[in-house]
Amino acid sequence: MIHTIPITKEILTKSTQFILAPNFSHLIIPSRIHTALCLTPNINTISHALQSCTDLKTLIQLHTQIVTSGLQQNPFLGKKLVSMYAKCGSPGDAQLVFDKIHEKNIYLWNALIKGFATNGLNRLTLTVYYKMQEEGVRPNDFTFPWVLKACTDLSALQEGKEIHYHIVRNGFSSNVFVGTALIHMYAKFGCVDDARQVFDKMSEPDVVSWTAMILGYAQSDHANEALVLFHQLQLVGVIPDSFTVVGVLQACARLGTLEEGKLVHVYVIRSGYQSDAFVGTALVDMYAKCGIADVARRVFDKMAKRNVVSWNAMISGYAQNGHADEALGLFRQMELEGMKPNSSTMVSLLLACAHLGALQQGKWFHDYIIGNGFKCDIVVATALIDMYCKCGRVEIARQLFDKMPERNVVSWSAMIAGYGMHGRGEDAVALFCEMQRTELKPDQITFVSLLSACSHAGLVEEGWRFFECMSQDYGITPRGKHYACMVDLLGRAGRLDEAEYFIKKMPIKVDAGVWGALLGACRIYGNIKLGERAAEHLFDLEPDNAGVFALLSNMYAAAGRWDDMAKVRKMMKRRRLKKAPGFSFIEVNNKVHAFVVGDKSHPQSEDIYTMLETLAEQMEEAGYVPDTNFVLHDVEEELKEHMLYSHSEKLAIAFGLISTSPGTPIQITKNLRVCGDCHSASKFISKLVKREIIVRDANRFHHFKDGLCSCGDYW
């Protein structure tokens, strides 16, 4: 319990020395206030003048008038002065006024509590509250919301629970105003069950209370409850407001429930909320997170008013859906329309560059961040680390990581993941051990990054050890992604029977990610029987996933089982499923070029194929033999070899060779797993042309240099 209200440097930023009553004849006073001051000063005229005051200098003159009129002890005017000083950003003066008044009522205490809370002086807010308790002043329903806000901003859950006890003790547990503040606090701490208990005890929750609870669910792992609550709200006759709608749309976005989101969109139109910028932004975000970027763009284009958050939602939506070019183009449009980007914009753009593997553009945005004075906080720095890792420059990422003055668990996880995707499992493990020596505790995502790194590097025993320490040392219950990483770890190591046994012993429901990891391992080792069992489970879990059918079809093709392959293809056709086409990106002179297999649409196509012919002759002389097992068609061997030469990876590499300076690295990005033949060919090419070739496929990075690959042929 704190017994005094200290006047600290934190609050004494603007001292007015009002008692000296300085000469303010030089001030320009607003006409309404000037009229009030010309009258005989009394409580009413001065109160009216205070209510109309909008700047600190005028407030000081009014305060001087109060002192010279002998009204400085009036609690009503004192409360007004405290509120106005706080509103004008001078909480130090608010406290000076408060301290000069001898008899303080609850309204005066509340004014100071609110003043400190609204100026971010959260610890002092609690100090005043405890002092008020000592003085025997009973709090009211206006006291607690500001005190709870201070607890939330301080991340002081235990103190918040103590205040909750005070609320119950003082008889405000069913108060709507106080209850809503409690719901907001518990929701911010992720304690949605506690928030719901408060909500259920409220006698007549209003729309603000319903909205607070819906938002709490929407921003947690219980987003489906937000949708249930929204339907209940309508059944009891409470009319949702625009903030309620935003909360429901956030829940739809989190869950990816497009149909539910469309129904909310209809409600938005019928209720006239489509002109609200916050609602429009939530709609854009919802459609983007449901994978419908084109609809999100139509909503965005129809918005009457767009703020920077709206632009960020659309840019982020493009980036998250793999439309990186559109994200970068929208940024250019944003600048043309005079909308100033913020840090969130930069994070989304770095994500777009990371998706494309567009290193040059990523570096440009890095320079833009520095040149335009953006604060390189933890979020921006982590986005830069992620971008450099995904653009093949893990050493630059590590330099940025080491220079960060402060790191959070996301920063550590991003760097560990970066090492993992480059096959540097030992470095990932070393970094995790370094993290363990800090005060930070790893989370679910950290262990996904770590287990994935172990998988790519073949560190089976280490992976087992970290999987077990999740629950034993950190109390983290493994989820589907962690089990999928373990299956991938065992599968890549060829321990397929052990992987299947591991799946059978899983204490949670086996999801598609786990069976997909097993199917992928079966593809690598040609275990068709086990692959068929895994595929059957996937057909039940994801009947519309064309990738599963394609993978099984490829397994049959690789084994020469053309009839079985044809059956799977017919099943795909019957279900109208199409496999995502493979394509490769390469960035040259700040422009990203894309290629598909057999592509001849590029303006320099003739030169590209000439380069491929030259490379083919040189590789054959060096001992390269095309691996026709990776041609998944029942055609003649000669035609298979011809088809291999026009794979998208080889086209991108050939374009890089004719478009960049000798000796410089060539970097490409492949949306699928690089095929075995292209992997072999890239090793030969790197030695022949004496260049490093960096390939990022759907799983990891391959650094080809002097005829070798960084993966050690383990991928």
C-alpha positions in Angstrom: 0.0 0.0 0.0 1.4 3.4 -1.0 0.8 6.2 1.5 1.7 9.3 -0.5 1.2 10.9 -3.9 4.7 11.8 -4.9 5.3 14.7 -7.3 7.9 13.2 -9.7 9.9 14.5 -12.7 7.5 12.3 -14.7 4.5 14.6 -14.0 6.2 18.0 -13.5 6.9 18.6 -17.2 4.9 21.9 -17.4 4.8 23.8 -14.1 2.7 27.1 -14.3 3.5 28.7 -11.0 -0.1 29.9 -11.0 -0.1 31.3 -7.4 2.2 34.2 -8.6 -0.6 35.4 -10.8 1.6 36.7 -13.7 0.5 39.3 -16.2 -1.4 37.6 -19.1 -2.4 40.8 -20.9 -0.5 39.6 -24.0 -2.7 36.5 -24.4 -5.4 36.3 -27.1 -8.5 35.0 -25.2 -11.4 33.3 -27.2 -14.4 35.6 -27.3 -16.7 33.3 -25.3 -14.2 33.1 -22.4 -13.5 36.8 -22.6 -17.2 37.6 -22.2 -17.4 35.3 -19.1 -14.3 37.0 -17.5 -15.8 40.4 -18.0 -18.7 39.5 -15.8 -18.5 39.5 -12.0 -16.6 36.3 -11.4 -18.6 33.5 -9.8 -18.7 29.7 -9.9 -21.1 29.5 -12.8 -19.3 32.0 -15.1 -15.9 30.6 -14.4 -17.1 27.0 -14.8 -18.6 28.0 -18.2 -15.2 29.6 -19.2 -13.3 26.5 -18.1 -15.6 24.3 -20.1 -14.9 26.3 -23.3 -11.1 26.5 -22.7 -9.0 24.7 -25.3 -5.3 25.7 -24.6 -3.0 25.7 -21.6 -2.2 29.5 -21.6 -5.9 30.5 -21.4 -6.4 27.9 -18.7 -3.6 29.4 -16.6 -5.3 32.8 -16.8 -8.6 31.3 -15.8 -6.9 29.6 -12.9 -5.4 32.9 -11.8 -8.9 34.5 -11.9 -10.1 31.7 -9.6 -7.3 32.3 -7.1 -7.7 36.1 -7.1 -11.5 35.6 -6.6 -10.9 33.4 -3.5 -12.6 30.4 -5.1 -9.5 28.1 -5.1 -10.9 25.9 -2.4 -14.2 25.2 -4.3 -14.3 21.4 -5.0 -16.4 21.9 -8.1 -14.0 24.3 -9.7 -11.1 22.3 -8.5 -12.4 19.2 -10.2 -12.8 21.3 -13.4 -9.3 22.6 -13.2 -7.8 19.2 -12.5 -9.7 17.8 -15.5 -8.7 20.6 -17.8 -5.0 20.6 -16.9 -4.9 16.9 -17.6 -6.7 17.4 -20.9 -4.2 20.0 -21.9 -1.4 17.6 -21.2 -0.2 19.1 -17.9 -0.8 16.4 -15.3 1.8 18.0 -13.0 -0.3 21.2 -12.7 -3.4 19.0 -12.2 -1.8 17.5 -9.1 -0.7 20.9 -7.8 -4.3 22.0 -7.9 -5.5 18.8 -6.3 -3.0 19.1 -3.4 -4.1 22.7 -2.7 -7.7 21.8 -2.0 -8.3 20.8 1.6 -11.6 18.9 1.4 -11.5 16.5 -1.5 -14.6 14.6 -2.6 -14.9 11.6 -4.8 -15.3 13.7 -8.0 -12.0 15.4 -7.4 -10.2 12.1 -6.7 -11.7 10.7 -9.9 -10.6 13.7 -11.9 -7.0 13.2 -10.9 -7.2 9.4 -11.4 -8.6 9.9 -14.9 -6.1 12.7 -15.6 -3.1 10.5 -14.8 -4.6 7.5 -16.7 -5.2 9.5 -19.9 -1.7 10.9 -19.8 -0.2 7.4 -19.5 0.9 7.8 -15.9 -0.4 4.4 -15.0 1.6 3.7 -11.9 0.7 7.1 -10.4 -3.0 6.3 -11.3 -2.8 3.3 -9.0 -0.9 5.4 -6.4 -3.7 7.9 -6.2 -6.3 5.1 -6.0 -4.6 3.5 -3.0 -4.2 6.9 -1.3 -7.9 7.6 -1.8 -8.6 4.2 -0.1 -6.4 5.3 2.9 -8.3 8.6 3.2 -11.5 6.7 3.6 -13.1 7.9 0.3 -15.3 5.3 -1.2 -14.8 4.8 -5.0 -17.7 4.9 -7.4 -18.5 3.4 -10.8 -16.4 6.2 -12.5 -13.3 5.3 -10.5 -12.8 1.7 -11.5 -12.6 1.9 -15.3 -9.6 4.2 -15.2 -7.9 2.2 -12.5 -8.5 -1.0 -14.6 -7.1 0.8 -17.7 -3.9 1.5 -15.8 -3.6 -2.2 -14.8 -4.1 -3.2 -18.4 -1.5 -0.7 -19.7 1.0 -1.9 -17.0 0.4 -5.6 -17.8 -0.4 -5.9 -14.1 -2.9 -8.8 -14.1 -2.5 -9.5 -10.3 -3.2 -5.9 -9.4 -6.2 -6.0 -11.8 -7.6 -9.0 -10.0 -7.1 -7.1 -6.7 -9.1 -4.2 -8.1 -11.8 -6.7 -9.2 -12.0 -7.8 -5.6 -12.5 -4.2 -4.5 -15.2 -3.9 -7.2 -17.1 -6.8 -5.7 -16.6 -5.6 -2.2 -18.0 -2.2 -3.1 -21.0 -3.6 -4.8 -20.3 -2.8 -8.4 -19.9 -6.3 -9.8 -23.2 -6.0 -11.8 -22.5 -2.4 -12.9 -22.5 -2.2 -16.7 -19.8 0.6 -16.9 -17.5 -1.2 -14.5 -18.2 -4.6 -15.9 -17.3 -3.6 -19.4 -14.0 -2.2 -18.2 -13.3 -5.6 -16.4 -14.2 -7.5 -19.6 -11.8 -5.3 -21.6 -9.0 -5.8 -19.1 -9.3 -9.6 -18.8 -9.6 -9.9 -22.6 -6.4 -7.9 -23.1 -4.7 -10.4 -20.8 -6.1 -13.3 -22.8 -8.3 -14.4 -19.8 -11.5 -14.8 -21.9 -13.0 -17.2 -19.4 -12.7 -14.6 -16.6 -14.1 -12.0 -19.0 -17.1 -14.2 -19.8 -17.8 -14.7 -16.1 -18.0 -11.0 -15.6 -20.2 -10.6 -18.7 -22.6 -13.3 -17.5 -23.0 -11.6 -14.1 -24.1 -8.3 -15.7 -27.8 -7.7 -15.2 -28.4 -5.8 -18.4 -25.3 -5.6 -20.6 -25.5 -2.8 -23.2 -24.1 -2.9 -26.7 -20.7 -1.7 -25.4 -20.5 -4.7 -23.1 -21.5 -7.1 -25.8 -18.9 -5.6 -28.1 -16.1 -5.8 -25.5 -16.8 -9.5 -25.0 -17.1 -10.2 -28.8 -13.8 -8.4 -29.4 -12.2 -10.4 -26.5 -13.2 -13.6 -28.2 -12.3 -12.4 -31.7 -8.7 -11.6 -30.6 -8.2 -15.0 -28.9 -8.2 -18.6 -29.7 -12.0 -18.7 -29.1 -13.0 -16.6 -32.1 -15.9 -19.0 -32.9 -17.5 -17.9 -29.6 -17.5 -14.3 -30.9 -19.8 -15.5 -33.7 -22.1 -17.3 -31.3 -22.3 -14.2 -29.1 -23.1 -12.0 -32.1 -26.1 -14.2 -32.9 -27.2 -14.1 -29.2 -26.9 -10.3 -29.2 -29.3 -10.1 -32.1 -31.8 -12.5 -30.5 -32.1 -10.4 -27.3 -32.8 -7.3 -29.4 -29.5 -5.4 -28.8 -28.6 -3.4 -31.9 -25.0 -3.9 -32.9 -22.9 -0.8 -33.6 -20.0 -0.3 -36.0 -17.5 -1.5 -33.3 -19.5 -4.7 -32.8 -19.4 -5.4 -36.5 -15.6 -4.8 -36.6 -15.2 -7.4 -33.8 -17.3 -10.0 -35.7 -15.4 -9.4 -38.9 -12.1 -9.9 -37.0 -13.5 -13.2 -35.7 -14.4 -14.3 -39.3 -10.9 -13.2 -40.5 -9.2 -15.2 -37.7 -11.3 -18.3 -38.4 -11.3 -18.0 -42.2 -15.0 -18.4 -42.3 -15.8 -16.7 -45.6 -19.5 -17.5 -45.7 -20.1 -16.1 -42.3 -18.1 -13.0 -43.3 -20.3 -12.5 -46.4 -23.4 -12.5 -44.2 -21.9 -9.9 -42.0 -21.0 -7.9 -45.1 -24.7 -8.0 -46.1 -25.6 -6.8 -42.6 -23.1 -3.9 -43.0 -24.8 -2.8 -46.2 -28.3 -3.0 -44.7 -27.3 -1.1 -41.6 -25.5 1.7 -43.5 -22.1 1.0 -42.0 -20.3 0.6 -45.4 -19.2 4.3 -45.2 -17.4 3.7 -41.9 -13.7 3.6 -42.5 -13.1 1.1 -39.6 -15.8 -1.2 -40.9 -14.5 -1.0 -44.4 -11.0 -1.8 -43.3 -12.3 -4.8 -41.3 -14.0 -6.1 -44.4 -10.9 -5.7 -46.5 -8.9 -7.6 -43.8 -11.6 -10.3 -43.5 -11.7 -11.0 -47.3 -7.9 -11.0 -47.6 -7.5 -13.4 -44.7 -10.1 -15.7 -46.2 -7.9 -15.8 -49.3 -10.2 -13.6 -51.5 -7.8 -10.8 -52.3 -9.7 -9.6 -55.4 -12.9 -9.1 -53.4 -10.9 -7.3 -50.7 -9.6 -4.9 -53.4 -13.1 -4.2 -54.7 -14.2 -3.3 -51.1 -11.1 -1.2 -50.7 -11.7 0.7 -54.0 -15.3 1.5 -53.0 -14.3 3.0 -49.6 -15.3 6.7 -49.5 -12.7 7.4 -46.9 -9.4 5.5 -46.5 -6.9 6.0 -43.8 -3.4 4.5 -43.4 -4.8 1.5 -41.6 -7.1 0.8 -44.7 -4.1 1.0 -47.0 -2.1 -1.3 -44.7 -4.9 -3.9 -44.6 -4.9 -4.1 -48.4 -1.2 -4.1 -48.8 -0.9 -6.8 -46.1 -3.7 -8.8 -47.7 -1.9 -8.9 -51.0 1.4 -9.9 -49.3 -0.2 -12.6 -47.2 -2.0 -14.1 -50.3 1.2 -14.2 -52.4 0.3 -11.2 -54.5 3.6 -9.5 -53.7 3.7 -7.5 -57.0 0.3 -6.0 -56.3 1.3 -5.1 -52.8 4.3 -3.2 -54.1 2.2 -1.5 -56.8 -0.4 -0.4 -54.2 2.4 1.2 -52.1 3.3 3.3 -55.2 -0.3 4.3 -55.6 -0.4 5.1 -51.9 2.5 7.5 -52.3 0.9 9.1 -55.4 -2.3 9.8 -53.5 -0.3 11.6 -50.7 -1.0 9.0 -48.0 2.0 8.8 -45.7 3.0 5.2 -44.8 3.8 4.1 -41.2 5.7 1.3 -39.6 2.9 -1.2 -40.3 3.1 -0.4 -44.0 6.8 -1.1 -44.0 6.3 -4.5 -42.2 3.7 -5.5 -44.9 6.0 -4.5 -47.7 8.9 -6.3 -46.3 6.6 -9.4 -46.1 5.9 -9.0 -49.8 9.6 -8.8 -50.6 10.2 -11.8 -48.5 7.5 -13.8 -50.4 9.0 -12.9 -53.8 12.6 -13.3 -52.6 13.1 -9.8 -54.0 16.3 -8.8 -52.2 16.9 -5.6 -54.2 13.5 -4.2 -53.4 13.8 -5.4 -49.8 17.1 -3.5 -49.5 15.4 -0.4 -51.0 12.7 -0.5 -48.3 15.4 -1.0 -45.7 17.0 2.3 -46.9 13.5 3.9 -47.1 12.9 3.1 -43.4 16.2 4.6 -42.4 16.0 7.6 -44.8 12.4 8.6 -43.7 13.0 8.4 -40.0 11.0 5.4 -39.2 11.7 4.1 -35.7 13.3 0.7 -36.2 11.4 -0.9 -33.3 11.2 -4.6 -32.5 8.4 -5.3 -35.0 10.2 -3.5 -37.9 13.6 -5.0 -37.1 12.1 -8.5 -36.9 10.4 -8.0 -40.3 13.8 -7.0 -41.7 15.4 -10.1 -40.2 12.6 -12.3 -41.8 13.0 -10.5 -45.1 16.8 -11.0 -45.3 16.5 -14.6 -44.2 13.9 -15.4 -46.9 15.9 -13.5 -49.5 19.0 -15.7 -48.9 21.0 -13.3 -46.8 21.0 -14.9 -43.4 24.3 -13.3 -42.4 22.8 -9.8 -42.8 19.8 -10.9 -40.8 22.1 -12.1 -38.0 24.0 -8.7 -38.0 20.6 -6.9 -37.6 19.6 -9.4 -34.9 22.9 -8.8 -32.9 22.4 -5.0 -33.2 18.9 -5.0 -31.8 18.9 -3.1 -28.4 15.9 -5.2 -27.3 14.5 -8.5 -28.6 11.3 -10.3 -27.9 10.4 -14.0 -28.4 9.3 -13.2 -32.0 12.7 -11.8 -32.9 14.5 -14.9 -31.5 12.0 -17.2 -33.3 12.5 -15.4 -36.6 16.3 -15.8 -36.5 16.0 -19.5 -35.4 13.6 -20.1 -38.3 16.0 -18.3 -40.7 18.8 -20.6 -39.8 16.5 -23.6 -40.2 15.3 -22.7 -43.7 19.0 -22.4 -44.8 19.7 -25.9 -43.4 21.9 -24.5 -40.6 20.4 -26.6 -37.8 23.4 -26.4 -35.6 23.3 -22.6 -35.6 19.6 -22.7 -34.9 20.2 -25.0 -31.9 23.1 -22.7 -30.6 20.9 -19.7 -30.9 18.1 -21.4 -29.0 20.5 -22.3 -26.2 21.6 -18.6 -26.1 17.9 -17.6 -25.8 17.6 -20.0 -22.8 20.2 -17.9 -21.0 18.0 -14.8 -21.2 14.9 -14.0 -19.2 12.7 -14.7 -22.3 10.8 -18.0 -22.5 10.3 -19.7 -25.9 6.7 -20.0 -27.1 4.8 -22.4 -29.4 6.2 -20.7 -32.5 9.8 -20.8 -31.2 9.6 -24.6 -31.0 8.0 -24.9 -34.4 11.0 -23.0 -35.8 13.5 -25.1 -33.8 12.0 -28.5 -34.7 11.8 -27.5 -38.3 15.5 -26.5 -38.2 16.4 -29.9 -36.7 14.3 -31.6 -39.5 16.1 -29.8 -42.4 19.5 -30.6 -40.9 18.7 -34.2 -39.9 19.2 -33.6 -36.2 16.9 -36.4 -35.1 18.1 -36.8 -31.5 18.2 -33.1 -30.8 14.7 -32.8 -32.2 13.5 -35.5 -29.8 15.1 -33.7 -26.9 13.6 -30.3 -27.7 10.1 -31.9 -28.4 10.2 -33.4 -24.9 11.5 -30.3 -23.2 8.5 -28.3 -24.5 6.2 -29.7 -21.9 8.7 -30.8 -19.3 10.7 -27.5 -19.0 8.3 -24.9 -20.3 4.8 -26.3 -19.8 3.9 -25.9 -23.5 1.5 -28.6 -24.7 2.5 -29.7 -28.3 0.1 -28.8 -31.0 -0.5 -30.2 -34.5 2.4 -28.2 -36.0 4.9 -29.6 -33.5 3.7 -33.2 -34.2 3.9 -32.5 -37.9 7.5 -31.3 -37.5 8.4 -34.5 -35.6 6.9 -36.6 -38.4 8.8 -34.6 -40.9 12.0 -35.0 -38.9 11.6 -38.8 -38.7 10.4 -39.1 -42.3 13.3 -37.1 -43.8 15.7 -39.4 -41.9 14.0 -42.4 -43.6 12.5 -43.6 -40.3 9.0 -44.0 -41.8 7.8 -46.9 -39.6 8.8 -44.9 -36.5 7.0 -41.9 -37.9 3.8 -43.9 -38.4 4.0 -45.3 -34.9 4.5 -41.8 -33.5 1.3 -40.7 -35.3 -0.6 -43.7 -33.8 0.5 -42.7 -30.3 -0.5 -39.0 -30.7 -2.7 -37.8 -27.8 -4.5 -35.2 -30.0 -6.5 -35.5 -33.2 -4.2 -36.1 -36.2 -4.6 -33.2 -38.6 -3.8 -32.8 -42.3 -0.4 -31.3 -41.5 0.8 -34.5 -39.8 -0.4 -36.8 -42.6 0.9 -34.5 -45.2 4.4 -34.6 -43.6 4.3 -38.4 -43.7 3.1 -38.5 -47.4 5.9 -36.1 -48.3 8.4 -38.5 -46.7 6.9 -41.4 -48.5 7.4 -39.5 -51.8 11.1 -39.1 -51.1 11.7 -42.7 -50.2 9.2 -44.3 -52.6 7.2 -46.0 -49.9 3.9 -46.3 -51.9 2.0 -48.5 -49.4 2.5 -46.2 -46.5 1.9 -43.2 -48.8 -1.4 -44.6 -49.9 -2.5 -44.9 -46.2 -1.5 -41.4 -45.5 -3.3 -40.2 -48.6 -6.5 -41.9 -47.6 -6.5 -39.9 -44.4 -5.8 -36.7 -46.3 -8.7 -37.4 -48.7 -11.0 -37.5 -45.7 -9.6 -34.4 -44.0 -9.0 -32.3 -47.1 -11.1 -33.7 -50.0 -10.5 -30.6 -52.1 -6.8 -30.4 -51.7 -5.4 -30.9 -55.2 -1.9 -31.1 -53.8 -2.6 -34.5 -52.1 -3.9 -36.0 -55.3 -0.9 -34.6 -57.3 1.6 -36.0 -54.8 0.1 -39.5 -54.9 0.0 -39.3 -58.7 3.6 -38.3 -58.8 4.5 -41.3 -56.6 2.8 -43.7 -58.9 4.5 -42.0 -61.9 7.9 -42.3 -60.3 7.3 -46.0 -59.8 6.1 -46.5 -63.4 2.6 -47.3 -62.2 0.9 -45.3 -65.0 -2.5 -46.9 -64.7 -2.7 -45.9 -61.0 -1.5 -42.5 -61.9 -4.2 -42.2 -64.5 -6.9 -43.2 -61.9 -5.8 -40.4 -59.6 -5.8 -37.9 -62.4 -9.3 -38.9 -63.3 -10.4 -38.5 -59.7 -9.0 -34.9 -59.8 -10.8 -34.2 -63.0 -14.0 -35.6 -61.6 -13.7 -33.3 -58.6 -12.6 -30.4 -60.8 -9.4 -30.1 -58.9 -6.3 -28.5 -60.5 -2.7 -28.7 -59.1 -1.1 -25.3 -58.5 1.4 -24.7 -61.4 5.1 -24.6 -60.6 6.8 -21.4 -61.3 10.2 -19.7 -60.5 11.0 -16.0 -59.8 14.2 -14.1 -60.3 14.8 -10.4 -59.5 16.9 -8.5 -62.0 17.3 -4.7 -61.8 14.5 -4.3 -59.3 12.1 -6.2 -61.5 10.8 -9.7 -60.7 10.5 -12.1 -63.7 8.4 -15.3 -63.4 8.8 -18.5 -65.4 6.7 -21.7 -65.8 7.8 -25.0 -67.3 8.3 -24.7 -71.1 7.7 -20.9 -70.8 8.4 -19.0 -74.1 6.5 -15.8 -73.3 9.5 -13.8 -72.0 10.8 -11.1 -74.3 14.3 -12.7 -74.1 13.0 -16.2 -74.6 15.2 -17.0 -77.6 18.4 -16.0 -75.7 17.3 -18.0 -72.7 16.9 -21.2 -74.7 20.2 -20.6 -76.5 21.9 -20.4 -73.1 20.1 -23.6 -72.0 21.4 -25.5 -75.0 24.9 -24.3 -74.3 24.6 -25.3 -70.7 23.2 -28.7 -71.7 26.2 -29.5 -73.9 28.7 -28.4 -71.2 27.0 -30.4 -68.4 26.9 -33.6 -70.5 30.6 -33.2 -71.2 31.1 -32.8 -67.4 29.2 -36.0 -66.7 25.7 -34.8 -66.0 23.0 -37.4 -66.8 19.3 -36.2 -66.8 17.2 -38.0 -64.2 14.1 -38.8 -66.2 12.4 -40.2 -63.1 11.3 -36.6 -62.4 9.3 -36.5 -65.7 5.9 -37.6 -64.5 4.5 -38.5 -68.0 4.5 -41.8 -69.8 6.5 -40.6 -72.9 9.7 -41.6 -74.7 13.0 -41.2 -72.8 14.3 -38.6 -75.3 11.2 -36.5 -74.9 11.5 -36.7 -71.1 15.1 -35.3 -71.3 13.8 -32.4 -73.5 11.0 -31.7 -71.0 13.5 -31.6 -68.1 15.6 -28.9 -69.8 12.6 -26.5 -69.8 11.8 -26.7 -66.0 11.1 -23.3 -64.6 14.2 -23.4 -62.3 16.5 -23.9 -65.3 14.8 -21.1 -67.3 15.2 -18.7 -64.4 18.9 -19.6 -63.9 19.5 -19.2 -67.7 17.9 -15.8 -67.6 20.0 -14.8 -64.6 23.2 -15.8 -66.5 22.4 -13.7 -69.5 21.1 -10.7 -67.5 23.6 -10.3 -64.6 27.4 -9.6 -64.4 29.8 -12.6 -64.4 30.7 -13.8 -60.9 27.6 -12.4 -59.2 25.3 -14.7 -57.3 22.1 -15.8 -59.0 19.0 -16.1 -56.7 15.7 -17.7 -57.7 12.5 -18.5 -55.7 10.5 -21.7 -56.5 6.9 -22.0 -55.3 7.2 -25.8 -55.1 9.8 -28.3 -53.9 12.8 -28.2 -56.3 12.9 -31.4 -58.4 15.8 -33.8 -58.1 17.0 -33.3 -61.6 17.1 -29.5 -61.3 18.9 -29.9 -58.0 21.6 -32.0 -59.7 21.8 -29.7 -62.7 22.2 -26.6 -60.5 25.3 -28.2 -58.9 26.8 -28.7 -62.3 25.9 -25.2 -63.5 27.4 -23.6 -60.4 30.7 -25.2 -61.1 30.7 -24.6 -64.8 29.9 -20.9 -64.6 31.8 -20.3 -61.4 28.8 -18.6 -59.7 26.9 -19.2 -56.5 23.3 -20.2 -57.3 20.8 -19.7 -54.5 17.4 -21.5 -54.8 14.6 -21.0 -52.3 12.0 -23.7 -52.8 8.8 -24.3 -50.8 10.7 -25.9 -48.0 14.2 -24.4 -47.7 17.2 -22.7 -49.3 19.8 -24.5 -51.5 23.1 -22.7 -51.9 24.9 -24.2 -54.9 28.6 -23.5 -55.2 31.5 -25.2 -56.9 29.4 -28.2 -57.7 28.1 -28.7 -54.2 24.8 -27.8 -52.4 24.6 -26.6 -48.8 21.9 -29.2 -48.1 24.3 -32.0 -48.5 21.7 -33.6 -50.7 19.5 -34.0 -47.6 16.2 -32.2 -48.3 
